[in-house]
Amino acid sequence: MPICFDLDGTLGTFSSGYLLLREALGELWGQAPTREELGRCSGSTDWEIVDELHRMRYETGLDEAGYGAYEAACVRRFRHVFAPGGEAAVAFRGVLEGMHWLATTRPVWLVSGNAPGLLAFKAEVLGIDPAIPRLGSLPRHDRSDLLRLARRGCPGPHLYFGDRPHDLAAARAAGMPFVGVGEQVPGAHPILGANAPATLVVEVATRHARAEASGS
């Protein structure tokens, strides 16, 4: 039973994320994409967003080398901004602790729209156990594709914790039940606050597993 967790907004927050994305592309392309251009992007992963912006700018799709250059530039900017003494990430301690508890008894994955190198940096900052596998944004994969990769070869039931409508949409597309974190994904699914205690995170996941196992 893989339980998948998004990172940004689910396990913690990093301010200025989209600003740093634009600055990284400005470094590479000579001029940063505008907020309006970013707002026209429909994808939710780094590959999708940067590919859409590349098409707007150059009328051609992004390639792996270009994505790798973006990833490196973005990681450099995050490391600079979130260096000791600089800006600080906000960790959702209860959700993080609950994820770690769950990982002691069942498969847990970190599935994020961040480029893999950026995901690794953010996971390190939040103190996420390196033993928990993580899957970041891959070329020509949307978020639901990443969820399918994470659960491949692992029997259900499955579960995805996320905080935004695009997380819910990806869970539905991948055929996975969903738990919302925060107030931006209302619906009939379970919803936890960002300050939820670890015991509640574990309880929700355990209750779901039992319900799935019993077929109810």
Secondary structure as UniProt FT lines:
FT   STRAND          3..5
FT   TURN            9..11
FT   STRAND          12..13
FT   TURN            15..16
FT   HELIX           17..29
FT   HELIX           35..39
FT   HELIX           46..58
FT   HELIX           64..81
FT   TURN            84..85
FT   STRAND          90..91
FT   HELIX           93..103
FT   TURN            104..105
FT   STRAND          108..111
FT   HELIX           116..125
FT   TURN            126..127
FT   TURN            130..131
FT   STRAND          134..135
FT   TURN            139..140
FT   HELIX           143..151
FT   TURN            152..153
FT   STRAND          159..162
FT   HELIX           165..174
FT   STRAND          178..181
FT   STRAND          191..192
FT   TURN            194..195
FT   HELIX           198..214
//
